[in-house]
């Protein structure tokens, strides 16, 4: 008696599309966006290379190897490189965002793919396919059950990034459909990442992308070696969404429909400010308020209309957000970010330091900032900003920001991304000449030399 044919699963469908992708079919807009992404991630690694959390990550890696740890002379094995680069790139929360998620794609996918490509001597076209697959996968996964992973207490970048990194490395190494399916299934058991870092500004959020990058790499290598993973990793009774979103009834068409033909990865946003993405439009409002000549001492109260979905991460407990315990916690405080923008006219790396979180001017203004929930806020489909300032003389001034600068409605041009790269490199003490060599190396990454493995030595110290 013949066996009954089993239905094709979500992972098998996705794996089939991944395994059939060819670099020559990728649109020019996507290729340009991925080049921007690699440059942005490299600059972020350089900015963080001398921080205490990167030193701690380096100390956890005791194997040498052929893989670049960006900004360091030391090289590591593939897993260690992915861990360090992913942690460094996300460390200052200055990295790319997919607005529909929200998830941070580059900090997981770029470290995973570059580590795999260096270890297994892949060329630029393999890297290009791997990056396209990984970024597209994590972005689409974040839309299957919007907001539910965060609501359940998990970090979507960490959860979805592990499976996306497995897909990305699988594509880079040329795994077949069965192997990519197994890689996704294996990665489901490696996913995780709780958001308790919010309680006191702990470092674990910084670790999440690096851990996901090295876990996805391991999953792909296990699958290449024949290890068997569950085909129903996404929609199964005990699958990924059941575990991390408390449902297995997601909109899987958002993951599968048009995959490989329509690229949501083209819409990823690059940050102008070094803090949580949803804060950015509100910072723009605060900057404009100051430019109108309003003085902090004249403000009686500022009220912001916000999406309910961001309150537990960026607004509550309100007293702690108005007076963050440390610089990292300040990056996830709407009141502090707005106060920084008001006083500095910017919210880059210099706005979030141990000195600024003790600045009485910023704390006094932050203490005047509160929120009300707007039930019609379009988050996460669009990130908007709003404030209404009530002044001590009775006047009211209102500012609105209709979208995220750097996102799909107002993308950052290449020159701005390059300027950000050089500023980040300088912040990390990387000499300008070396930074220019690194920029050129990224520009050569995808074209490369036919048949030649990628060369990242310009990204080392």
Secondary structure, 3 states (H helix, E strand, C coil): CCCCCCCCCHHHHHHHHHHCCCHHHCCHHHHHHHHHHHHHHHHHHHHCCCCHHHHHHHHCCCCCCCEECCCCCCEECHHHHHHHHHHHHHCCCCCCEECCCCECCHHHHHHHHHHHHHHCCCCHHHHHHHHHHHHHHHHHHCCCCCCHHHHCCECHHHHHHHHHHHHHHHHHHCCCHHHHHHHHHHHHCCCCCECHHHHCCCCHHHHHHHHHHHHHHHHHHHHHCCCCCCCCCCCCCCCHHHHHHCCCCCCCHHHHCCCCCCCHHHHCECCCCCCCHHHHHHHHHHHHHHHCCCCHHHEEEEEEEECHHHHHHHCCCHHHHHCCCCHHHHCCCHHHHHHHHHHHCCCCHHHCCCCHHHCHHHHHHHCCEEEEECCCCCCCCCCCEEEEEEECCCCEEEEEECCCCECCCCECCHHHHHHHHHHHHHHCCCCHHHHHHHHHHHHCCCCCCCCCCCCCHHHCC
